[in-house]
Amino acid sequence: MSERRANANLEPLPLPPGITERQVDCYDTAGVSFHILEAGYDPSKQKPLVLLIHGFPEIAFSWRKVMLPIAAAGYYVVAVDQRGYGRTVGWDNSPYDKVDMTQFTITNLVRDFVILVHALGYHQVKCVVGHDFGAVPAAMGALMRGDMFTSCVVMSHPHNPPGSLPFNTAHPDSSNSASEPPKVQESKDIQADLARLPNPRKHYKYHNSTPSAAQEWDSPPQGLATLLRGYIHLKSAAWPANTPHPLAGWTAEALAEMPEYYIMPLQGSMGDVVARLMVAEPDERARASRAWLSDADLAVYAGEWQRTGFQGGLNWYRSGTDARLNRDLALFAGRKIEVPCVFVSGAADWGNYQQPGALEAMLEGRSCADCRGFRKVQGAGHWPQQEQPEKVVEEILKFLGEV
């Protein structure tokens, strides 16, 4: 069966009435067929377009609770499965050591969304909304193509701009003191420094970049549905250890203040971390996430990941931790997001501070020229559009009214 027809035999997703799904064939331009969910479609293309981009380990389905209320406010709302995820097909699904990683660069991902927007019949996006990893292409799309992505909501993962370049180095008597922005403390080799701690640790992004990570996610000892349920619970507002605060810098000692689902023990998998932390959870609290993520909805995630495997999604961690795959971002060194943006995130989300200094750079205008602030969602951890969808809709619509 060709990839162009690979999704034809899949059961439709269990979507709320008013949300539909379709494939958008962009093989000739992007090399993929995008799977999208949509609400508020208007054949005349008069409604402003709002594009929703999910994170890990989610899919477009994670936006199902907010799409209809945003559409009801007069918008055409589209949520897309990113390259490497869900029912978007055509990307290189080769094993770890065979995959063409040039498909999994941030510039290529922004290119995907530029192509999708054109395929939808639009030249501009009123607002691009990105959650978790999806916040990266949302913010970078606004930075690279502010003419197309005319405003941006960044959720649960502050914008971290392209790295600065060596500056004023041509003459040995030059001083950089007046030219460099303020920096947080920074380790030269964070993985080595974490491994040298008295209780050795490792960063989850680097672990997710290893050859063994996909197999660990694909086949955890507790079973995939149990792993996902535990992982989602531990990053939600229901887990009492989620009391996030700003970190002093990108150092091993500072990062080790974060929970083990971010800074893992040196030995073991994410499945091991989740299993150990969930053993200590009282049954009633461990069931808390079922109030906003039913077993039936969780089964959608588990079923999609069982079908596709995790390597595609994990390739984005590889891209983010390999400087060789980010050299083209030097084109945008020193550039700020110029279009209006806002940071919306759960009050109990450690993701707000996992990149020390990034949130402050947004709010102080160093990475975003027109940042409208940090809108904390009370009662939410890392999954605000699922934990507190009404509050997220309120914040998005408030921002859209401002811009």
C-alpha positions in Angstrom: 0.0 0.0 0.0 1.4 3.4 -0.9 1.9 6.1 1.8 -0.7 8.3 0.0 -3.4 5.7 0.9 -1.9 4.5 4.2 -4.5 6.3 6.3 -7.5 5.2 4.3 -8.1 2.1 6.4 -7.7 3.8 9.8 -10.7 4.3 12.0 -11.7 8.0 12.2 -10.7 9.7 15.4 -13.4 10.1 18.0 -13.8 13.9 17.6 -16.5 16.2 19.0 -19.2 17.1 16.5 -18.1 20.1 14.6 -14.5 19.1 14.3 -13.5 17.2 11.1 -10.3 15.6 10.0 -8.7 15.4 6.5 -5.4 14.7 4.7 -3.8 17.6 2.9 -1.6 16.3 0.1 1.6 18.3 0.0 3.9 15.6 -1.4 5.1 17.7 -4.2 6.1 20.6 -2.0 6.8 19.2 1.5 7.1 15.5 0.8 4.3 14.7 3.2 0.5 14.5 3.5 -0.5 16.5 6.5 -3.3 15.2 8.8 -5.3 18.1 10.1 -8.3 18.7 12.3 -10.4 21.7 11.5 -13.3 23.7 12.8 -15.1 26.7 11.5 -14.1 26.1 7.8 -15.4 28.8 5.5 -15.1 28.2 1.7 -14.9 31.9 1.1 -11.7 32.1 3.2 -13.0 35.2 5.0 -12.4 33.9 8.5 -9.0 34.5 10.0 -6.9 31.3 10.4 -5.7 30.1 13.7 -3.1 27.3 13.5 -2.5 25.0 16.5 0.7 23.0 16.8 0.9 20.2 19.4 3.9 19.0 21.5 5.3 15.6 22.7 4.0 13.0 23.2 0.8 14.4 21.8 -0.9 14.8 18.4 -3.4 17.3 16.9 -6.1 15.5 18.9 -4.8 17.3 22.1 -6.5 20.5 20.8 -10.0 19.0 20.6 -11.3 20.8 23.7 -10.4 24.3 22.5 -11.1 24.2 18.8 -14.8 24.7 18.8 -14.9 27.7 21.2 -12.2 29.5 19.2 -14.1 28.7 16.0 -17.3 30.0 17.5 -15.6 33.4 18.0 -15.2 33.7 14.2 -12.0 31.9 13.3 -11.1 29.0 11.1 -9.1 26.7 13.4 -6.7 24.1 12.2 -4.7 21.6 14.3 -2.0 19.6 12.5 -0.1 16.4 13.2 3.6 17.5 12.9 6.1 15.7 10.8 7.0 12.5 12.7 3.6 12.3 14.5 0.2 10.8 14.1 -1.4 10.5 10.8 0.8 12.9 8.8 2.7 10.6 6.5 5.6 10.7 4.0 8.4 11.6 6.4 11.4 9.4 6.8 10.4 6.6 9.2 13.7 4.8 8.9 15.5 3.4 12.0 17.7 5.6 14.2 20.9 5.1 12.3 19.3 5.3 8.8 16.9 8.3 9.0 17.6 11.4 7.0 17.9 14.0 9.8 17.8 16.9 7.4 14.0 16.4 7.3 14.0 17.1 11.1 15.4 20.6 11.3 13.5 23.6 12.7 13.8 25.5 9.4 12.3 22.5 7.5 9.5 22.4 10.1 8.7 26.0 9.6 8.8 25.4 5.9 6.2 22.6 6.4 3.8 25.1 8.0 4.3 27.7 5.3 3.4 25.1 2.7 0.4 23.9 4.7 -0.9 27.5 5.1 -0.7 27.9 1.3 -2.5 24.6 0.8 -5.3 25.8 3.0 -5.8 28.8 0.7 -4.3 31.5 3.0 -1.4 33.9 2.8 -1.5 34.9 6.5 -2.2 33.2 9.9 -4.0 35.4 12.4 -2.3 33.5 15.2 0.0 30.5 15.5 -0.4 28.7 18.8 2.3 26.1 19.8 2.4 23.9 22.9 5.4 22.2 24.4 7.7 21.2 21.4 5.1 22.8 19.2 5.9 26.2 20.7 9.3 25.9 19.0 8.1 26.0 15.4 5.3 28.4 16.4 7.8 30.9 17.8 10.4 30.4 15.1 7.7 30.7 12.4 6.8 34.1 13.9 10.5 35.0 14.0 11.3 33.8 10.4 8.0 34.7 8.7 6.3 37.4 10.7 4.6 38.5 7.4 2.7 35.2 7.5 2.4 34.3 11.2 1.2 37.6 12.4 0.9 36.8 16.1 2.0 34.0 18.3 0.9 32.2 21.5 3.7 30.3 23.1 2.6 27.6 25.6 4.6 25.7 28.2 7.9 26.1 26.5 9.3 29.7 26.4 10.9 30.9 23.2 14.6 30.3 23.1 16.0 32.4 20.2 18.8 31.3 17.8 22.2 31.4 19.5 24.4 34.5 19.2 27.4 34.5 17.0 31.0 35.3 18.0 31.0 39.1 17.9 33.7 41.8 17.4 36.4 39.2 17.1 38.3 40.6 14.1 40.6 42.8 16.1 42.5 41.6 19.2 42.1 44.9 21.0 38.3 44.9 20.6 36.0 44.6 23.6 32.6 42.8 23.6 31.5 44.2 26.9 28.9 46.6 25.5 27.6 44.4 22.7 26.6 41.2 24.4 23.2 40.7 26.1 23.1 39.5 29.7 23.6 35.8 30.1 22.6 33.3 32.7 25.3 30.9 34.1 25.9 28.2 31.5 27.6 24.9 31.6 29.9 24.0 28.6 28.9 20.3 28.8 25.7 19.9 30.7 25.4 16.2 30.3 28.9 15.6 31.8 28.2 18.0 34.6 24.9 16.3 35.5 26.7 12.9 35.4 29.2 14.2 38.0 26.6 15.2 40.6 26.6 13.2 43.9 23.3 11.7 42.6 24.2 11.4 38.9 21.5 12.7 36.5 20.9 13.3 32.8 18.8 15.7 30.8 15.7 14.1 29.3 16.2 15.9 25.9 19.6 14.3 25.5 18.3 10.9 26.7 15.4 11.1 24.2 18.1 11.7 21.5 19.8 8.4 22.1 19.5 5.2 20.0 17.7 3.3 22.7 15.0 5.9 23.5 12.5 5.0 20.9 12.5 1.3 21.9 12.1 2.3 25.6 9.1 4.5 24.7 7.6 1.9 22.3 7.8 -1.0 24.8 8.0 0.2 28.4 7.7 -2.5 31.1 4.5 -1.2 32.5 2.8 -1.0 29.0 2.4 2.1 26.9 -1.0 3.2 28.1 0.2 3.0 31.7 3.4 4.9 30.9 1.5 7.7 29.1 -1.1 7.9 32.0 1.7 8.2 34.5 3.8 10.7 32.5 0.8 12.9 31.9 -0.2 12.7 35.6 3.3 13.6 36.9 3.5 16.7 34.7 0.0 17.9 35.6 -1.2 20.1 38.4 -2.3 17.1 40.4 1.3 16.0 41.3 2.2 18.0 44.4 6.0 18.1 43.6 5.2 20.5 40.7 6.1 23.7 42.4 8.1 25.4 39.7 10.4 28.4 40.2 13.1 30.2 38.1 16.5 28.5 38.0 19.8 30.2 38.6 21.3 29.1 35.3 22.1 26.3 32.8 24.2 24.4 35.4 23.9 20.9 36.7 23.2 22.1 40.2 20.4 24.4 39.1 18.8 21.9 36.6 18.8 19.2 39.3 16.2 21.2 41.1 13.7 20.0 38.5 11.7 16.7 38.8 13.2 13.5 37.5 10.9 13.5 34.4 13.1 16.5 33.2 16.4 15.7 34.8 16.4 11.9 34.9 18.6 9.5 37.0 21.7 8.7 35.0 20.7 5.1 34.7 17.3 4.0 33.4 14.6 5.0 31.0 11.6 7.4 31.2 9.5 4.4 31.8 11.6 3.6 34.9 11.2 7.1 36.2 7.4 7.1 35.7 7.0 3.7 37.3 9.0 4.6 40.4 7.3 7.9 40.9 3.8 6.5 40.4 4.3 3.8 42.9 4.3 6.5 45.6 1.1 8.1 44.4 -2.1 7.5 46.3 -4.7 5.8 44.2 -7.1 8.7 44.3 -4.5 11.3 43.2 -3.2 9.0 40.6 -6.6 8.9 39.0 -7.0 12.7 38.9 -6.1 13.0 35.3 -9.1 10.9 34.3 -11.3 13.9 35.0 -9.8 15.7 32.0 -8.3 12.8 30.0 -10.6 9.8 29.9 -9.3 6.3 29.3 -11.0 6.4 25.9 -9.1 9.6 24.9 -5.8 8.1 26.3 -6.4 5.1 24.2 -6.3 7.4 21.1 -2.8 8.5 22.0 -1.6 5.0 22.8 -3.1 3.6 19.6 -1.5 6.2 17.4 1.9 5.7 19.1 1.7 1.9 18.9 0.9 2.3 15.2 3.7 4.7 14.3 6.3 4.1 17.0 8.2 7.0 18.7 11.3 7.4 16.5 9.7 10.1 14.4 8.7 12.3 17.3 12.0 11.7 19.1 13.9 12.8 16.0 13.1 16.4 17.0 15.0 15.9 20.2 18.0 14.7 18.2 17.7 17.8 16.1 17.5 20.1 19.1 20.6 18.6 20.8 22.8 18.4 17.7 24.4 21.7 16.8 25.3 20.5 13.3 21.5 20.3 12.5 21.0 23.9 13.6 23.7 25.7 11.7 21.2 27.4 9.4 19.7 29.2 12.4 22.7 31.4 12.3 20.8 33.3 9.5 18.6 34.6 12.3 21.2 35.3 15.0 20.2 38.4 17.0 16.7 38.5 15.5 13.7 39.0 17.8 10.1 38.0 17.2 8.7 41.3 16.0 5.0 40.3 15.9 2.8 40.3 19.1 3.3 37.3 21.2 2.2 36.0 24.6 3.2 33.2 26.9 0.4 31.1 28.2 1.2 28.2 30.6 0.1 26.2 33.6 1.0 27.7 36.9 2.2 24.3 38.0 4.4 23.7 34.9 8.1 23.2 35.4 8.4 23.7 31.6 8.1 27.4 32.2 11.7 27.4 33.6 13.4 24.4 32.1 15.5 26.7 29.9 16.9 29.2 32.5 16.5 32.8 31.4 14.3 32.1 28.3 11.1 33.3 29.9 12.7 36.4 31.3 14.2 37.2 27.9 10.7 37.1 26.4 9.1 39.2 29.1 11.9 41.8 29.1 11.8 42.3 25.3 15.2 40.7 24.6 13.8 37.9 22.4 10.3 39.2 21.6 9.8 42.9 20.7 6.1 42.9 21.6 5.5 40.3 24.3 2.1 40.8 26.0 3.1 39.0 29.2 2.9 35.6 31.0 -0.7 34.5 31.4 -0.6 31.8 34.1 -3.4 29.2 34.0 -4.3 28.3 37.5 -5.1 24.6 38.1 -3.0 23.5 35.2 0.4 21.9 34.9 2.0 21.0 31.5 -1.2 20.2 29.7 -3.3 23.4 30.1 -5.4 23.0 26.9 -6.6 19.7 28.4 -6.5 20.4 32.1 -8.2 23.8 31.9 -9.4 24.3 28.3 -11.9 27.0 29.2 -9.2 29.2 30.8 -6.9 28.6 27.8 -9.7 29.6 25.3 -10.2 32.7 27.4 -6.6 33.7 27.2 -6.2 33.0 23.5 -9.4 35.0 22.7 -8.3 37.8 24.9 -5.0 38.0 23.1 -6.6 37.7 19.7 -8.8 40.7 20.7 -5.7 42.7 21.5 -4.0 42.1 18.2 
